[in-house]
Amino acid sequence: MSDKPRNLHQRIIAVMQQVKYVRKDVTVNAGAGGKYPGVSHDAVASILHGALADNGIVMRVTQDSSQTLEGQTKSGSPKIRYSGWYEVALINADDPQDRETYRVEAHAEDSGDKAPGKALSYAVKMILLKAFVLETGENDEARESPDEPILITVEQEARISELIEATGVDKAKFLAWLRVSALGEITAGRYSLAESELLKRLERAKEKANG
């Protein structure tokens, strides 16, 4: 038997030989009464924990950037959408320079302060599933997301309304440009676009008035 140390790729293959499948352990609420079975971060971490330790593979997670959009659902409940870019490194414990780094974007929505943790857990779960080619029975490509869009807050709606009045812009035409029929239908992701456009028009109006 060879005493030559195994490299990271050999260790990853050894883990794949030990662990091949993750059972669905949660029921995910998809909104509008829809539900589907899924695999949680804890299930993936639990089934891989022993194999990673046995084969001397360490995981390190870092985050490059993040973005938070605040808004509300159509029913008026507060909601935030958090997104971040993460790097998950699998490291050979006997040779830390021997590593593979995977970069992934993940996002999550929550009405409280749990969205950042949800996004991090999802990023790690997906990297581990793909890195070790684990079967779950899920079909991410075919699943549609029925989540309600995050809409602008009451304060943001008031801000847009004030700018429309200040610029003298035709409200109906401006809403049509944004592809909505009412201010309250503007999504949080398009708020900056709407505000920026109105501020530009306000500036042009001031310049024209000053001659």
C-alpha positions as a printed Julia matrix, in Angstrom:
211×3 Matrix{Float64}:
   0.0    0.0     0.0
   1.41   3.39   -0.97
   2.22   5.87    1.77
   2.11   8.78   -0.69
  -0.18  11.54    0.66
  -3.44  11.9    -1.2
  -4.16  15.17   -2.95
  -7.45  17.02   -2.55
  -9.01  15.56   -5.68
  -8.35  12.04   -4.43
  -9.9   12.93   -1.09
 -12.99  14.38   -2.8
 -13.38  11.13   -4.75
 -13.12   9.17   -1.5
 -15.93  11.26   -0.01
 -18.02  10.63   -3.14
 -17.52   6.91   -2.69
 -18.74   7.12    0.91
 -21.7    9.45    0.39
 -23.88   9.35   -2.72
 -27.33  10.53   -1.74
 -29.04  13.03    0.56
 -32.61  12.37    1.62
 -35.15  15.17    1.47
 -35.86  16.22    5.03
 -37.96  19.38    4.86
 -41.17  20.63    3.3
 -40.64  23.98    1.64
 -43.48  26.5     1.56
 -43.53  27.86   -1.99
 -46.29  30.41   -1.43
 -49.86  30.49   -2.73
 -50.49  27.22   -0.9
 -47.8   25.35   -2.8
 -45.28  23.09   -1.09
 -42.54  20.73   -2.16
 -40.07  18.41   -0.39
 -36.48  19.67   -0.2
 -33.06  19.11    1.28
 -31.87  21.36    4.09
 -28.38  22.69    4.77
 -28.31  20.66    7.99
 -29.07  17.43    6.14
 -26.19  17.99    3.73
 -23.79  19.02    6.52
 -24.8   16.04    8.65
 -24.31  13.4     5.97
 -20.96  14.84    4.84
 -19.5   15.66    8.25
 -17.99  12.26    8.99
 -16.7   11.69    5.44
 -15.0   15.09    5.34
 -13.34  14.48    8.7
 -12.26  10.95    7.71
 -10.63  12.24    4.54
  -9.03  15.35    5.99
 -11.01  17.97    4.08
 -11.6   21.35    5.69
 -14.12  23.91    4.46
 -13.65  27.68    4.58
 -16.38  30.18    3.61
 -15.86  33.86    2.79
 -18.22  36.51    1.45
 -17.25  39.06   -1.21
 -20.28  41.32   -1.33
 -23.91  41.72   -0.38
 -26.99  43.71   -1.24
 -30.18  44.26    0.71
 -33.45  45.44   -0.81
 -36.17  46.51    1.59
 -39.79  46.38    0.55
 -43.09  44.77    1.25
 -45.4   42.15   -0.15
 -48.71  42.92   -1.85
 -50.42  42.32    1.47
 -48.32  45.08    3.05
 -46.05  42.89    5.18
 -42.42  44.07    5.45
 -39.93  41.93    3.59
 -36.26  42.1     2.66
 -34.37  40.37   -0.13
 -30.72  39.72    0.66
 -28.16  38.57   -1.89
 -24.47  37.85   -1.59
 -21.49  36.38   -3.41
 -19.66  33.65   -1.52
 -16.46  31.66   -1.93
 -16.42  28.15   -0.48
 -12.98  26.56   -0.34
 -12.36  22.84    0.16
  -8.9   22.45    1.65
  -6.54  19.51    2.06
  -5.92  19.47    5.83
  -2.4   18.03    5.32
  -1.47  20.6     2.67
  -3.49  23.84    3.03
  -2.17  25.14   -0.3
  -3.94  22.24   -2.02
  -7.47  23.58   -2.33
 -10.42  24.09   -4.64
 -12.47  27.28   -4.43
 -16.02  27.59   -5.67
 -17.78  30.92   -6.12
 -21.55  31.23   -5.97
 -24.29  33.83   -5.63
 -27.17  33.17   -3.26
 -30.17  35.16   -2.13
 -32.94  34.82    0.41
 -36.07  36.63    1.54
 -37.32  37.11    5.07
 -39.6   39.4     7.06
 -37.08  39.6     9.91
 -33.3   39.42   10.23
 -32.73  35.84    9.04
 -32.21  36.51    5.32
 -28.36  36.79    5.51
 -28.1   33.46    7.33
 -30.49  31.8     4.88
 -28.43  33.02    1.92
 -25.17  31.76    3.47
 -26.68  28.35    4.26
 -28.06  28.02    0.74
 -24.7   28.93   -0.82
 -22.83  26.34    1.25
 -25.48  23.66    0.65
 -25.42  24.11   -3.12
 -21.61  24.07   -3.34
 -21.4   20.86   -1.3
 -24.12  19.2    -3.36
 -22.38  20.07   -6.63
 -18.79  19.5    -5.47
 -19.56  15.97   -4.27
 -22.18  15.25   -6.97
 -24.82  14.29   -4.42
 -28.25  13.17   -5.56
 -31.26  14.81   -3.94
 -34.11  14.04   -6.3
 -34.76  17.77   -6.62
 -35.14  19.44  -10.0
 -34.0   23.03   -9.51
 -34.07  23.74  -13.24
 -37.76  22.91  -13.53
 -38.97  24.62  -10.39
 -40.61  28.01  -10.69
 -40.46  30.51   -7.87
 -43.93  31.73   -6.96
 -42.71  34.17   -4.31
 -44.48  37.51   -4.24
 -42.32  40.38   -5.53
 -40.9   42.81   -2.99
 -42.61  46.16   -3.43
 -41.5   49.64   -2.41
 -42.33  50.85    1.08
 -44.95  53.48    1.9
 -42.14  56.02    2.43
 -40.6   55.22   -0.94
 -43.99  55.5    -2.61
 -44.44  58.95   -1.04
 -40.99  59.98   -2.27
 -41.8   59.01   -5.86
 -45.15  60.78   -5.64
 -43.45  64.0    -4.42
 -40.91  63.87   -7.26
 -43.64  63.32   -9.84
 -45.45  66.38   -8.54
 -42.25  68.45   -8.39
 -41.25  67.63  -11.95
 -44.71  67.97  -13.43
 -44.3   64.6   -15.1
 -47.42  62.95  -16.5
 -48.01  60.31  -13.82
 -49.85  57.88  -16.09
 -47.1   57.99  -18.72
 -44.38  57.59  -16.07
 -46.13  54.56  -14.6
 -46.5   53.11  -18.08
 -42.75  53.63  -18.59
 -42.16  51.62  -15.42
 -44.68  49.01  -16.65
 -46.96  49.32  -13.64
 -50.45  50.74  -13.18
 -49.98  52.24   -9.7
 -47.13  53.55   -7.55
 -47.66  50.75   -5.04
 -46.84  48.17   -7.72
 -43.27  49.4    -8.2
 -40.85  46.71   -7.08
 -38.04  47.45   -4.66
 -35.51  46.59   -7.35
 -36.85  49.34   -9.65
 -37.14  52.06   -7.0
 -33.64  53.42   -7.67
 -34.39  53.56  -11.39
 -37.61  55.5   -10.83
 -36.05  57.93   -8.36
 -32.97  58.5   -10.51
 -35.06  59.24  -13.61
 -37.26  61.72  -11.75
 -34.26  63.5   -10.22
 -32.74  63.89  -13.69
 -35.96  65.38  -14.98
 -36.17  67.68  -11.96
 -32.62  68.89  -12.6
 -33.39  69.54  -16.28
 -36.51  71.48  -15.29
 -34.49  73.67  -12.9
 -31.86  74.35  -15.55
 -34.54  75.31  -18.05
 -36.22  77.61  -15.53
 -32.9   79.36  -14.8
 -32.41  80.03  -18.46
